[in-house]
């Protein structure tokens, strides 16, 4: 496997890795100690246009599930997030920030309510299982916490719905946004959610039995030929334009959810028992000092953003690009940055200092980028 990684048992393969190798994966990253395909098409721009126009099959098994089950399951999940989950029903998916005692972001998973006493947290790249276990032990909660054999497979793009309808029937169309329903697959009951890490529409299949991974991939791949299916992965250009942020790139424990337009998901009125509530209340009272914004800037195609690029107003640094790429649709470079409050107004003129030595003119943008 020519992926540039020194492989070992610490880097886990997925139920779909054999298939992504067969269809020409060109590289991997590692998320939650598991392989994440990072490139298939000759260029990221070709992948971007295909995702916007057709349908892609993504191995996103690295979105590991932290299962919290037992009489105190809801209490523990609520303790970790400032978003109220009291009204969540079986079949709901909630985007929830998970925070520490200072309001710092531990993770930003999608929560699936599987039963009244069982939740899945579909996590980004940080160890929520150990965090949840520590909280449960300290509080003496009656819960069991583990990582079940659940391996998400994403079907993304404007033709995703028609493709899945061809396989599972018209009931697929009735799945609401950030909702899920169960469907029969190979004699088993499996979750299909209308969700995914793109703005082009699509679904995630939470396959609960890794031994079925090859059969599931093959079934979708064969049916997808009629829809111009290709293998894919989260596209950097598309996620930047759409304002989809990456834990570990855009946000860490040094950041709080109020900086990331998550206010609509948060209850600060005292009605939620959350571990970092008082810290968030203090931050809200003082006012956040920076907020996430897009930056559109000129010049030739930028290199890979492996280190942050300073965003300047005159001689003052007001932010730093944490993810950047060339947008073929906007015919400009695009990036994501936390911007200081005095400079975060949409349209604010800035310059971006890129590692090729260029000073590029740009402007602050909202999301999605137009």
KETI-348464 format. One record per residue (C-alpha): residue number from 1; z, x, y. Coordinates in steps of 0.1 Angstrom, whole numbers, plus 5000, padded with zeros to 4 digits. Example, Ala and Ser with C-alpha at 12.3 -4.5 7.8 and 13.67 -1.06 7.14 Angstrom:
2
- 1  5078  5123  4955
- 2  5071  5137  4989
# end
This chain:
370
- 1  5000  5000  5000
- 2  4987  5019  5031
- 3  5011  5003  5056
- 4  5027  5034  5071
- 5  5061  5025  5058
- 6  5082  5045  5034
- 7  5089  5017  5010
- 8  5121  5012  4991
- 9  5142  4983  4978
- 10  5158  4980  5012
- 11  5125  4967  5025
- 12  5119  4935  5006
- 13  5085  4922  4996
- 14  5079  4885  4998
- 15  5065  4859  4974
- 16  5032  4862  4993
- 17  5030  4900  4997
- 18  5006  4904  4968
- 19  4983  4878  4984
- 20  4983  4893  5019
- 21  4974  4926  5005
- 22  4945  4911  4986
- 23  4931  4895  5018
- 24  4932  4928  5038
- 25  4965  4932  5057
- 26  4962  4962  5080
- 27  4999  4968  5087
- 28  5035  4955  5084
- 29  5066  4953  5105
- 30  5101  4948  5091
- 31  5122  4918  5101
- 32  5155  4909  5083
- 33  5148  4938  5059
- 34  5116  4920  5048
- 35  5079  4927  5053
- 36  5061  4908  5080
- 37  5023  4912  5081
- 38  5012  4924  5116
- 39  4974  4926  5116
- 40  4943  4914  5097
- 41  4914  4910  5121
- 42  4896  4940  5135
- 43  4912  4933  5169
- 44  4941  4912  5182
- 45  4916  4895  5205
- 46  4895  4882  5175
- 47  4927  4870  5159
- 48  4937  4852  5191
- 49  4904  4833  5194
- 50  4905  4823  5157
- 51  4940  4810  5160
- 52  4931  4789  5190
- 53  4900  4774  5173
- 54  4907  4771  5136
- 55  4936  4776  5112
- 56  4955  4805  5098
- 57  4979  4811  5069
- 58  5010  4833  5078
- 59  5035  4849  5056
- 60  5067  4844  5076
- 61  5092  4847  5048
- 62  5111  4871  5070
- 63  5124  4840  5087
- 64  5154  4841  5063
- 65  5175  4810  5059
- 66  5212  4812  5064
- 67  5226  4783  5044
- 68  5259  4769  5056
- 69  5273  4742  5033
- 70  5305  4724  5027
- 71  5330  4700  5044
- 72  5332  4722  5075
- 73  5295  4732  5077
- 74  5288  4712  5109
- 75  5319  4724  5126
- 76  5309  4761  5120
- 77  5273  4756  5131
- 78  5286  4739  5163
- 79  5311  4766  5169
- 80  5282  4792  5170
- 81  5260  4773  5195
- 82  5264  4757  5229
- 83  5237  4731  5219
- 84  5253  4699  5207
- 85  5242  4691  5171
- 86  5263  4659  5169
- 87  5233  4636  5169
- 88  5212  4657  5144
- 89  5200  4637  5115
- 90  5186  4649  5081
- 91  5150  4656  5088
- 92  5157  4672  5123
- 93  5149  4707  5134
- 94  5168  4720  5164
- 95  5161  4752  5183
- 96  5196  4766  5189
- 97  5209  4797  5207
- 98  5237  4814  5188
- 99  5261  4833  5210
- 100  5292  4855  5209
- 101  5324  4852  5228
- 102  5309  4866  5260
- 103  5278  4843  5259
- 104  5256  4870  5245
- 105  5227  4860  5223
- 106  5232  4868  5186
- 107  5201  4850  5175
- 108  5179  4820  5184
- 109  5171  4803  5151
- 110  5157  4769  5142
- 111  5184  4748  5126
- 112  5173  4723  5098
- 113  5198  4696  5088
- 114  5193  4694  5051
- 115  5222  4671  5044
- 116  5253  4660  5062
- 117  5272  4689  5048
- 118  5243  4715  5045
- 119  5223  4733  5072
- 120  5196  4760  5072
- 121  5194  4784  5101
- 122  5159  4799  5101
- 123  5167  4832  5118
- 124  5151  4858  5139
- 125  5159  4895  5134
- 126  5196  4899  5133
- 127  5224  4893  5108
- 128  5236  4858  5113
- 129  5249  4855  5077
- 130  5276  4881  5083
- 131  5284  4867  5117
- 132  5288  4832  5103
- 133  5309  4846  5074
- 134  5332  4864  5097
- 135  5338  4834  5118
- 136  5344  4812  5088
- 137  5369  4835  5073
- 138  5388  4840  5106
- 139  5390  4802  5112
- 140  5398  4794  5076
- 141  5368  4770  5073
- 142  5358  4753  5040
- 143  5322  4764  5038
- 144  5299  4785  5016
- 145  5274  4808  5033
- 146  5245  4824  5016
- 147  5208  4832  5017
- 148  5189  4808  4995
- 149  5156  4816  4978
- 150  5136  4799  5007
- 151  5104  4816  5019
- 152  5086  4800  5048
- 153  5048  4799  5049
- 154  5032  4789  5082
- 155  4999  4770  5086
- 156  4990  4774  5123
- 157  4961  4763  5145
- 158  4944  4731  5156
- 159  4930  4724  5121
- 160  4963  4728  5104
- 161  4971  4691  5103
- 162  4937  4682  5087
- 163  4941  4709  5061
- 164  4976  4698  5050
- 165  4965  4662  5050
- 166  4938  4672  5025
- 167  4965  4685  5002
- 168  4995  4663  5007
- 169  4981  4631  5022
- 170  4982  4611  5054
- 171  5020  4612  5055
- 172  5017  4647  5070
- 173  5005  4631  5102
- 174  5037  4612  5106
- 175  5059  4644  5108
- 176  5072  4645  5144
- 177  5075  4676  5165
- 178  5104  4697  5152
- 179  5110  4672  5124
- 180  5105  4677  5087
- 181  5097  4656  5056
- 182  5097  4664  5019
- 183  5066  4666  4998
- 184  5059  4671  4961
- 185  5046  4706  4953
- 186  5041  4716  4917
- 187  5067  4691  4906
- 188  5093  4702  4931
- 189  5104  4687  4964
- 190  5096  4710  4994
- 191  5102  4708  5031
- 192  5072  4707  5055
- 193  5082  4709  5092
- 194  5060  4705  5123
- 195  5070  4738  5138
- 196  5059  4774  5141
- 197  5057  4805  5163
- 198  5026  4795  5182
- 199  5015  4769  5208
- 200  4984  4759  5189
- 201  5001  4733  5167
- 202  5009  4737  5130
- 203  5035  4735  5102
- 204  5059  4756  5083
- 205  5065  4751  5045
- 206  5100  4761  5035
- 207  5092  4770  4999
- 208  5124  4767  4979
- 209  5115  4788  4949
- 210  5098  4822  4954
- 211  5082  4820  4919
- 212  5058  4794  4933
- 213  5047  4816  4962
- 214  5014  4827  4947
- 215  5004  4792  4936
- 216  5012  4777  4970
- 217  4992  4804  4989
- 218  4963  4800  4965
- 219  4963  4762  4968
- 220  4962  4763  5007
- 221  4938  4792  5008
- 222  4913  4774  4985
- 223  4915  4741  5004
- 224  4914  4760  5037
- 225  4879  4774  5031
- 226  4865  4741  5044
- 227  4884  4747  5077
- 228  4875  4783  5083
- 229  4909  4795  5073
- 230  4919  4832  5077
- 231  4951  4851  5071
- 232  4971  4857  5102
- 233  5004  4865  5118
- 234  5022  4857  5151
- 235  4997  4868  5178
- 236  5011  4888  5206
- 237  4987  4876  5232
- 238  4992  4839  5223
- 239  5030  4841  5222
- 240  5032  4859  5256
- 241  5009  4833  5272
- 242  5029  4805  5257
- 243  5063  4818  5266
- 244  5076  4824  5231
- 245  5102  4851  5232
- 246  5111  4876  5205
- 247  5147  4885  5197
- 248  5150  4922  5199
- 249  5122  4925  5224
- 250  5129  4900  5251
- 251  5165  4893  5243
- 252  5196  4909  5228
- 253  5233  4905  5230
- 254  5231  4919  5265
- 255  5214  4886  5275
- 256  5226  4850  5277
- 257  5207  4818  5271
- 258  5208  4807  5307
- 259  5184  4836  5315
- 260  5158  4822  5291
- 261  5152  4786  5302
- 262  5175  4773  5275
- 263  5197  4752  5299
- 264  5181  4720  5285
- 265  5195  4729  5251
- 266  5231  4736  5263
- 267  5261  4715  5270
- 268  5285  4730  5295
- 269  5306  4699  5302
- 270  5333  4707  5276
- 271  5320  4682  5251
- 272  5310  4710  5227
- 273  5334  4733  5209
- 274  5315  4766  5211
- 275  5329  4801  5208
- 276  5313  4814  5241
- 277  5316  4782  5261
- 278  5339  4795  5288
- 279  5318  4826  5293
- 280  5287  4805  5298
- 281  5305  4782  5322
- 282  5315  4812  5343
- 283  5279  4825  5343
- 284  5265  4791  5353
- 285  5291  4788  5381
- 286  5282  4822  5395
- 287  5245  4817  5390
- 288  5223  4838  5368
- 289  5210  4870  5384
- 290  5177  4871  5366
- 291  5154  4848  5347
- 292  5125  4852  5323
- 293  5091  4850  5337
- 294  5055  4859  5329
- 295  5036  4886  5348
- 296  4999  4886  5351
- 297  4985  4920  5362
- 298  4952  4938  5366
- 299  4936  4970  5354
- 300  4921  4980  5321
- 301  4936  4969  5287
- 302  4972  4980  5285
- 303  4985  5002  5256
- 304  5011  4991  5232
- 305  5044  4983  5249
- 306  5068  5004  5228
- 307  5090  5011  5258
- 308  5096  4988  5287
- 309  5073  4991  5318
- 310  5089  4988  5352
- 311  5081  4958  5374
- 312  5083  4967  5411
- 313  5083  4951  5445
- 314  5077  4980  5468
- 315  5101  5008  5458
- 316  5126  4984  5441
- 317  5125  4977  5404
- 318  5130  4940  5399
- 319  5123  4938  5361
- 320  5106  4954  5331
- 321  5078  4943  5308
- 322  5092  4940  5273
- 323  5060  4927  5257
- 324  5025  4931  5271
- 325  4989  4927  5261
- 326  4953  4921  5274
- 327  4944  4884  5276
- 328  4907  4878  5269
- 329  4911  4842  5282
- 330  4926  4851  5315
- 331  4907  4884  5317
- 332  4939  4901  5328
- 333  4969  4918  5313
- 334  4999  4896  5306
- 335  5035  4904  5300
- 336  5071  4890  5298
- 337  5100  4902  5319
- 338  5134  4892  5332
- 339  5130  4892  5370
- 340  5158  4895  5396
- 341  5166  4862  5413
- 342  5153  4872  5447
- 343  5119  4879  5433
- 344  5114  4854  5405
- 345  5094  4828  5425
- 346  5061  4820  5409
- 347  5033  4838  5427
- 348  5056  4867  5439
- 349  5034  4898  5442
- 350  5045  4928  5421
- 351  5033  4961  5407
- 352  5036  4972  5370
- 353  5039  5009  5361
- 354  5023  5014  5327
- 355  5026  5046  5306
- 356  4990  5055  5312
- 357  5001  5065  5347
- 358  4985  5035  5365
- 359  5001  5013  5391
- 360  4988  4978  5385
- 361  4989  4949  5409
- 362  5002  4916  5396
- 363  5020  4884  5402
- 364  5049  4865  5387
- 365  5039  4836  5365
- 366  5054  4806  5348
- 367  5048  4795  5312
- 368  5025  4786  5297
- 369  5003  4810  5316
- 370  4972  4793  5331
# end
